Amino acid sequence: MKKISNNIFLIMLIFGSLITISANSWLGAWMGLEINLLSFIPLMNEGKKNLMTSESSLKYFLTQAFASSILLFAIILMMMSFNLNWINNNFYELLILSTLLLKNGAAPFHFWFPGVMEGLSWINGLILMTWQKIAPLMLISYNINYNFFLVAIILSMIIGALGGLNQTSLRKLMAFSSINHLGWMLMAMMNNELLWLIYFIFYFFLSMSIVLLFNNLKLFHFNQIFNFSMMNPVIKFFLFLNLLSLGGLPPFLGFLPKWLVIQNLVETHQLFLLFISVCLTLITLYYYLRMSYSIYMLNFNKNSWMLTDNFNTKNMPFILTMNFFSIMGLMIISLIYLIL
């Protein structure tokens, strides 16, 4: 019965996002966001009940409800704007943009995102990092304010890069990584209507491949990685290369979306923004390499609190196939391009 209810909520979650994306009015888009929110709250509380899960779902609800109420207020203001001559058009545009950035967890409205991620299971965390971003991002693409966008992009990249440096929780580290990638998506959106969607698809695939691996290995904290000395070398190798791919290191698949954005920035002569984004991406690569170093270089005896005995081999063929495409994807795409 519980599985059926979870499937219903998952369908409603997807349905809510599709309503927002296909809506032809701001009120319809708001309704879609609310359906999406109310569907995700029960999914957050599935599985084992604990205080962290309850706290995360409450934090998420309060933040999203606050953002939704401000968004509805801004929509009403926009509809009444012909009667309110004293309100500048930029005011409600900035209000709408701010609430959508808050819903996405972009800086400077990121304060809730790492804390919520910490209390979720890996699968729910994956939904929060990927699917839950697509509807607000689509609405943001209709309402671009260049100066405000520039501030949000630079802050998202700085906080995403520096916030992950001192983390011992893998879920928080992935949250800060998501904030950094969100900065890249906003940067892609600023110059090209389609480019951010291409970046999002690649990010979705890369995040799914690495999160499913973490979920199967039951890894939640940095010190659990030390036990990898006794792990299957193939799994160690895939995890190591996937972390580099997520960081955007060539010649892996994760480099392709960043390459497209960099090419776009060069064509539009935004060299200062390009310099900042590349420098901050190098910092994110540092904490991916730190994990990789722990996997390969450090050897520790097995401890009783390490959870690798719960390793689930059931879905490993599918996960390893995804990981293979995540690593070799750029080379495969390049070969297809050369053949055609």
Buried (B, 14 or more C-beta within 10 A) or exposed (E): EEEEEBEEBBEBBEBBBBBBBEBEEBEEBBBBBBBBBBBBBBBBBBBEEEEEBEBBBBBBBEBBEBBBEBBBBBBEBBEEBEEEEEEEEEBBBBBBBBBBBBBBBBBEBBEBBBBBBBBBBBBBBBBBBBBBBBBBBBBBBEBBBEEBBBEBBBBBBBBBBBBBEEBEBBBBBBBBBBBBBBBBBBBBBBBBEEBBBBBBEBBBBBBBBBBBBBBBBBBBBBEBBBBBBEBEEEBBBBBBBBBBBBBBBEEBBBBBBBEBBBEBBEEEEBEEBBEBBBEBBEBBBEBBBBBBEBBBEEEBEEEEEBEBEEBEEEEBEEBBEBBBEBBBBBEEEEEEEEEE
